[in-house]
């Protein structure tokens, strides 16, 4: 099961004080978001609006079909703007 | 993304060498075409009328006198552009609200800062256009303005946007505010971590707005024909970005706009948005002639994005033996007139170099009556590093531990849970610290009134979308076509990776940057991403071509393609087929017409596996005890480049970032009068460092290859601006004993701090 970890401002998505890792069985980001929506209402919209996802440390700015491993660690992050 | 890995231990022929840059001769001989160099038959000149007030309601605009002037072809106001609804989109690097962007390009109901565009004119000559601007009559209702983030949060502060309610707070506010959003990031329990610290340092830091300072002002030529099709020549960090933004702001289809990239005379993040381009297209459509617009330096300062002014309150604590236990920061970043400061990146980068038991960073995005900020090299990170790296220096001093050793004790490394969430993959934080510690500079003796400072820096780097095509000419030479303006040497690095793939001389590779109608979409040149991401696309396109070359060789020889390999610029039979001499690229290209036609490859991808970057800088300063003037007398930058494709370009990025950061630390600031008018909009009064102000900036490239890039590349353009401010400030402390928590460290400020200490 992949582990979804909410940090920072995104903990409000949990709508509870229990923001511990959420275990989800998903093959890719699309399935992950679909399954997470029941437990974190609004998460898909937040991702659509500009959240990035880190999958095992790799930050993906616009994710949908990225594969998720059985032991993957998932973090949601604000999008990062660069400028060089 | 299909890029296969290259053996990271392999000896390369071109990677890591320093061939002559492909664009060098044109640039040093003055032949390169920048934004302002383009001209078209029948072209006329556009100019912008700007608000003389920091905050004012636009009651009316009477353009009739200007329109009646001889030589004036068009006058536009916001009424000539479509009204855009509030809508955030992920076009470009980050979320963009197109209503705000439209209102920044030209004010609609209100002018929100001094210099805000309110109308534009196109005329036969620049002088007539200027006269026409003066004939436009704008009736303003002047409103109270607010210039500082502190004041903007006061209960009775003038409100810039009646529909702006603070995001990220509960309960949802019912009154509008100048605080656009609150965000937080952290891990563990910051307060518990601080509670168990033996030493806790609390400091408040302030920085002023600074400009990216690119040498080339914004410039554009645009045509909009009767058929509704536009062509734009512009200098920018992304011509696909210009196409997308202009289409959105003007209500056009992207297929109706072609953008041809000019050479770019510096951007540093400041050319990742549009200012003149939509106005030039609209003026051209109204005038029926091509329109050229070029900003003056004063306009660049007044109306294009500086970096945020900031206030940061920081508490950090450690045990007496130097273990960081807790940290808490409140970061307030001014966004200018519209929401969108880089405070989100700041809260994520703030504590990244360190493994802290508990840390929390709260960020606030605040609108004020100043020009909307834009990205500037590692947006948001230098100011955050100023706070953390000076407090880390102070904690090390309290513990009696060498500052680099203190950083090594607390450094994040592969597997560390970062302060922004995920665990770090392979990173070079430790390696850069160790290289800095071992550098002769770090142990060199200092002279009178001199001091030495060090600081670390972190930046994520970017991936995003890139495309490339690779074409084989019938003489066996290669053309690499990509869609990213070359700001920091990407032509050279892309050509070198192609030469390495084919095993041919890099002189046989011609790297070209194509317009929006020729090559597949590429996100803009930013986020230190082009050599990394577009490099991946080029490698994939080369491998597509090599696959075809092997197929052609197999068909010429009449053997299976699996029995053909490609190495050192030629197809070679692998099964010992007697008598089959290798077929070079040229041999196969010459026969292309008879073996299936022209050979070309292409790749489009979203780059994954970005390699994050760390840097450590060492700075020696000498402080004049009589005047407070600070001179940087020696400076060394150490940075993990992953692998330096063309080391000279990497060193140039490191030196450039250091120079800009030193200017930020010592000299640069936007100075406003009480009415919100910038008082120093020129390089005479806005003092950026020039060559004579700086010593030779030494560079040490550390190579911890990014395992997910075919050549190990990490982005290199942004992280070098992160450590300089604290490195300079820590050096000034070492020289004088004073810790200065407000930038810039101008002579009066340093002298006052020294006098206060002496007294």
Interface residues (C-beta under 8 A of the other chain):
Chain A: X5 X7 X8 X9 X12 X49 X50 X54 X56 X57 X58 X59 X60 X61 X62 X66 X73 X75 X76 X77 X78 X79 X80 X81 X82 X83 X84
Chain B: X88 X90 X93 X94 X95 X168 X170 X182 X183 X184 X185 X186 X187 X268 X269 X270 X272 X342 X344 X345 X347 X348 X374 X375 X376 X377 X378 X379 X420 X421 X422 X423 X424 X425 X459 X460 X461 X462 X463 X464 X487 X488 X526 X527 X528 X529 X606 X608 X609 X610 X653 X708 X715 X717 X718
